[in-house]
Amino acid sequence: MRRSDLVCRLQKNSYRCNQALKREGGSLLHKLKQIWALFSIPNYTILIISTLLLGICISFTYPFLSLFGVDEVGMSPSYLGYFMTVTAASSVLISTVLGRLSDRYWGRKWVIILSVSAAIIGYILFIYVRNYYVLLAVSFLCLGTASSAFPQMFAYAREEVNRSGSKQADMAINTLRMFFSLAWVIGPAIAAILLASAGFQGLFLSAAVTYGIVFLFVLIFLKNSNRQETAQKNEAPVNLRKFLLKPRIAGVLGSFILLSVASTMSLVNLPLYVTRTLHGSQSDVGVLFSVAAAVEIPLLIGVGILAAKYRKSKLIKIGAVFAIAYYALVAVTPIVWAIVPMQFLSAVAVSIVMGLGISYFQDLLPQEPGTATTLYSNTSVIGNMLGGIIAGSVAEWFGFRIVFIVCAVMAAIAFLLLLTDRESSVQAIEEHNSVST
């Protein structure tokens, strides 16, 4: 090869490299501009702070409710099961009713305030009350109502995005979901310190105070939409029962419930699987959960960017495939540390399915974001309720390893159900119109 030819090839390669670097740099700059543009959405900063604080409140209390019931109140395992089931059932019932009311009649701001107020009252009562039946009533009324705060916060965010004319709804919702996940990274650790130093009284008082801060942020900074004007502009309310019985919608709901059940079973089973089957330590369990949470946070932003280019239904199917792979690989692993890199698969599945789930359901009911977000939230509540029961039963009869095989099967069934969703968002809106009364 002549020297001149070699020089020419080197120059061409150099030019191509420079062009590639420019494209990558431009792409990165564009992504940063997209993220920065989110803060031009009205009240978006306040929503981020409120969502982070709300996540901290929930992560303070939810992981320790069973411990509170057994150690502090003296509940038996069966009575604890009744308590947790009543709490979950009331969450589904009350949040669904409030979701419908917020879409058609009440201002969403006041529904959030009602939910947060119920949480404050409930956890203040938890400081003093130790009678099982009184706690059951408090849990049904107060914690059931408090569960509406999460879906209503995201429904409010979706309305603000739509009102601002922004085309970045998926990224906006995913970024909020990222901050909610971030709360779960730091919340349980803070709660454990509070529990060790101040007991359940200090833990519940801290939760009530944090909910109080959310209350003030919402009351002072968030604006209330005129629900009567919105209801006049919107179409007739959807017949929810008829809507849920449609094969496509039923398939989507069933798939999300199955994915949520599998996720809960995995979370409940992993610590016992690591320590008893693989003979790992408690610190190994902490590392696994920390790695998954750390990877999940940046992935949520990336998934939000991808959602602007690809259909959410296709991405969610991919998320289900990652979930199947994760559960199957964990089920056959012989050593603890092999599970560490597998947490990437888990984080991808969670980031896609749980990250896009909110906006995906909101697209199914575009005129009623409160009801849509509540439906998504209820799939998680039902999954949490069933997941622990199924995981315990399977582990008791067949062992901890088989639990992950059952998880993989559930995720596979969820994937098959998702294959029935081949319709565009425009068709989803037409479906919504066809069941309006």
Order of alpha helices (4+ residues) and beta strands (2+ residues): alpha-alpha-alpha-alpha-alpha-alpha-alpha-alpha-alpha-alpha-alpha-alpha-alpha-alpha-alpha-alpha
